[in-house]
Amino acid sequence: MTLFIEATLVIWVCITALWLLSVSLKNASIVDIFWGFGFVIANAYYFSQADNYDLRKIILFLLVSIWGLRLTIYLAIRNIGKPEDYRYQQFRKDYGPERYWWFSYFQVFLLQGALILIVSLPLWHVQTTASSPLSIIDYLAMAVWFIGFCFEAGGDYQLYHFKKNPENKGKVLNTGFWKYTRHPNYFGDAAVWWAYALFSIAAGGYWQIIGSIIMTLLIIKVSGVAMLERTLKTTKPQYKDYIKKTSAFIPWFPKS
């Protein structure tokens, strides 16, 4: 638990520095770019303080780093130079510029830091537990991670290039990964975190998978699927037909 408290301080310092930068830039959206990198930092700190190193810990360190850095780079490319996200613009409008600069610290930055720490519980357990050989659950975790990473990274790549083409404005992407699920990137993200849960179970940690459960709920019910579906239903007329044919989350063959 001492290590978790130390990681909390590390994330708090990073989040506070990021908040100060956002005040200077008048743009709270930079917190979204930090999301994946926050897990890289937390996991790297757990790993650096481990009493022993086994293959499971090394594999987890590499997989989390690949996932988090890929997501960070993608969001940086997508968001840097763009206006502040509409969610934060609305917050700024609701609370006024005189109050929002400090209110955002609690509402946005500290909240995200707390979520990073809670969601990272499976990583914390694996990196702090005693060494043990790999089991069939570890190999299953690696397979789930690979599938999830392909859907998340592949879905993001296809969507990025689809949006770059001006001819696609107002259209719905329904090819590639998007043919089998309306949210391949979110499905992939959830799958990656359930892979981390499996690593935790393989290392004897069961209650710690609450981190993966919370991440899945955030993706489906809070800031991911639910929010995006509400927006797309009103902004893209073709989306209603897309809903009828395409699985909402778990990939499946489209309906005829």
C-alpha positions in Angstrom: 0.0 0.0 0.0 3.0 2.3 0.6 3.9 2.0 -3.0 0.4 2.9 -4.1 0.5 6.1 -1.9 3.9 7.0 -3.5 2.4 6.5 -7.0 -0.5 8.8 -5.9 2.0 11.5 -5.1 3.7 11.0 -8.5 0.4 11.3 -10.4 -0.7 14.3 -8.3 2.5 16.2 -9.2 2.0 15.4 -12.9 -1.6 16.3 -12.8 -1.0 19.6 -11.0 1.8 20.6 -13.4 -0.5 19.7 -16.3 -3.3 21.9 -14.8 -1.0 24.8 -14.5 -0.1 24.5 -18.1 -3.8 24.3 -19.0 -4.4 27.6 -17.2 -1.6 29.2 -19.1 -3.0 27.8 -22.4 -6.6 28.4 -21.5 -7.3 24.8 -22.7 -8.2 22.0 -20.4 -8.3 19.5 -23.3 -4.6 18.6 -22.7 -5.8 16.4 -19.9 -7.2 14.0 -22.5 -3.8 13.6 -24.1 -2.4 12.7 -20.7 -4.9 9.9 -20.0 -2.9 7.0 -21.6 0.4 8.4 -20.5 -0.8 8.6 -16.9 -1.0 4.8 -16.8 2.4 4.5 -18.4 3.8 6.6 -15.5 1.9 4.7 -12.8 2.9 1.3 -14.2 6.5 2.3 -14.7 6.7 3.5 -11.1 5.2 0.3 -9.8 7.7 -1.7 -12.0 10.7 0.4 -10.9 10.0 -0.3 -7.3 9.4 -4.0 -7.6 11.4 -6.3 -5.3 11.8 -8.9 -8.0 11.3 -9.1 -11.7 9.6 -12.0 -13.5 8.5 -12.5 -17.0 4.9 -11.5 -16.2 6.0 -8.1 -14.8 8.3 -7.4 -17.8 5.5 -8.3 -20.3 3.0 -6.1 -18.5 5.4 -3.2 -18.4 6.0 -3.5 -22.2 2.3 -3.9 -23.0 1.1 -1.0 -20.9 3.9 1.2 -22.3 3.0 0.3 -25.9 -0.7 0.8 -25.3 -0.4 4.1 -23.4 2.2 5.7 -25.7 0.3 4.8 -28.8 -2.9 6.4 -27.3 -1.0 9.5 -26.2 0.6 10.0 -29.6 -2.7 9.5 -31.4 -4.5 12.0 -29.2 -1.7 14.5 -29.4 -1.8 14.4 -33.3 -5.6 14.6 -33.2 -6.0 17.4 -30.6 -2.9 19.7 -30.6 -3.7 22.9 -32.5 -7.5 22.3 -32.2 -9.9 24.4 -30.1 -10.7 23.3 -26.6 -13.1 20.3 -26.4 -16.7 21.3 -26.3 -17.2 19.7 -22.9 -14.6 21.9 -21.3 -15.9 24.9 -23.3 -19.3 24.3 -21.8 -17.9 24.0 -18.3 -16.0 27.3 -18.8 -19.2 29.0 -19.9 -21.2 27.6 -17.0 -18.8 28.6 -14.3 -17.3 31.7 -15.9 -13.6 32.4 -16.7 -13.1 33.9 -13.2 -13.9 30.6 -11.5 -13.2 27.9 -14.0 -9.4 28.2 -13.9 -9.4 26.8 -10.3 -12.6 24.8 -10.5 -11.1 22.7 -13.4 -8.4 21.5 -11.1 -11.0 19.6 -9.0 -13.6 18.8 -11.7 -11.2 17.7 -14.4 -7.6 17.2 -13.4 -7.8 15.7 -9.9 -10.7 13.5 -11.0 -8.7 12.1 -13.9 -5.7 11.5 -11.6 -7.9 9.6 -9.1 -9.4 7.5 -11.9 -5.9 6.7 -13.3 -4.9 5.4 -9.8 -8.1 3.3 -9.3 -8.2 1.9 -12.8 -4.4 0.9 -12.5 -5.1 -1.4 -9.5 -4.5 -4.6 -11.7 -1.1 -3.2 -12.7 -0.2 -2.3 -9.1 -1.0 -5.9 -8.0 1.1 -7.6 -10.7 4.1 -5.4 -10.2 4.1 -5.7 -6.4 3.3 -9.4 -6.0 5.8 -12.2 -5.5 7.3 -13.8 -8.6 5.5 -16.8 -10.2 5.8 -18.6 -13.5 3.5 -17.8 -16.4 0.2 -19.8 -16.6 -2.4 -20.4 -19.2 -4.2 -17.3 -17.9 -1.2 -15.2 -18.8 -1.2 -16.5 -22.4 -4.9 -15.8 -22.6 -4.3 -12.3 -21.3 -1.7 -11.7 -24.1 -4.1 -13.0 -26.7 -6.9 -10.7 -25.4 -4.5 -7.8 -25.3 -3.5 -8.3 -28.9 -7.1 -8.5 -30.2 -8.0 -5.4 -28.2 -5.0 -3.4 -29.3 -5.7 -4.3 -33.0 -9.3 -3.1 -32.7 -8.4 0.1 -30.8 -5.3 1.1 -32.8 -6.8 -0.1 -36.1 -10.2 1.6 -35.4 -8.4 4.9 -34.6 -6.3 4.7 -37.7 -9.2 4.1 -40.0 -11.3 6.9 -38.4 -8.5 9.4 -38.6 -8.0 8.8 -42.3 -11.7 8.8 -42.9 -12.2 12.2 -41.3 -9.2 13.6 -43.2 -11.1 13.2 -46.5 -13.4 16.1 -46.9 -15.7 14.0 -49.1 -16.6 12.0 -46.0 -18.0 15.0 -44.1 -21.4 14.0 -42.7 -20.9 10.3 -43.7 -20.7 7.3 -41.4 -17.6 5.0 -41.4 -18.9 1.4 -41.9 -15.9 -0.5 -43.3 -12.9 -2.2 -41.8 -13.2 -2.7 -38.1 -16.2 -0.3 -38.1 -18.2 -2.9 -40.1 -18.3 -5.3 -37.2 -18.8 -2.8 -34.2 -19.9 0.8 -34.0 -17.1 1.4 -31.6 -14.0 -0.7 -32.4 -11.7 1.7 -30.6 -13.7 1.6 -27.3 -14.2 -2.2 -27.6 -10.5 -2.6 -28.0 -9.7 -0.3 -25.1 -12.0 -2.4 -22.8 -10.4 -5.6 -24.1 -7.0 -4.3 -23.3 -8.0 -3.6 -19.7 -9.5 -7.0 -19.3 -6.2 -8.4 -20.4 -4.6 -6.5 -17.6 -7.3 -8.0 -15.2 -6.3 -11.5 -16.4 -2.7 -10.8 -15.6 -3.8 -9.7 -12.1 -5.8 -12.9 -11.7 -2.8 -15.0 -12.8 -0.7 -13.2 -10.2 -3.3 -14.0 -7.5 -5.1 -10.6 -7.5 -8.8 -10.8 -7.7 -10.4 -7.7 -6.1 -8.0 -5.5 -8.0 -9.9 -6.2 -11.3 -12.3 -3.6 -10.1 -10.0 -1.2 -12.0 -10.9 -3.0 -15.3 -14.6 -3.0 -14.3 -14.6 0.7 -13.7 -12.7 1.4 -17.0 -15.3 -0.7 -18.9 -18.2 1.2 -17.2 -16.5 4.6 -18.1 -16.1 3.5 -21.7 -19.7 2.2 -22.1 -21.8 4.4 -19.8 -20.0 7.6 -19.1 -17.5 9.3 -21.4 -17.3 6.9 -24.4 -20.1 5.0 -26.1 -23.1 6.6 -24.5 -21.9 10.2 -25.0 -20.8 9.6 -28.6 -24.0 7.8 -29.6 -26.2 10.7 -28.4 -24.2 13.1 -30.5 -24.0 11.0 -33.7 -27.8 10.2 -33.7 -28.5 14.0 -34.0 -25.6 15.0 -36.3 -25.5 12.2 -38.8 -28.8 11.0 -40.4 -27.2 7.9 -41.8 -26.2 6.7 -38.3 -29.7 5.4 -37.5 -29.4 2.9 -40.4 -25.9 2.1 -39.2 -27.3 1.2 -35.8 -29.8 -1.2 -37.3 -27.0 -3.2 -39.1 -24.0 -3.0 -36.8 -23.3 -4.4 -33.3 -23.1 -1.7 -30.7 -20.0 -2.8 -28.9 -18.9 -6.4 -29.2 -17.8 -7.2 -32.8 -20.2 -9.3 -34.8 -21.2 -9.8 -38.4 -23.4 -7.0 -39.7 -27.1 -7.6 -40.3 -28.3 -7.7 -43.9 
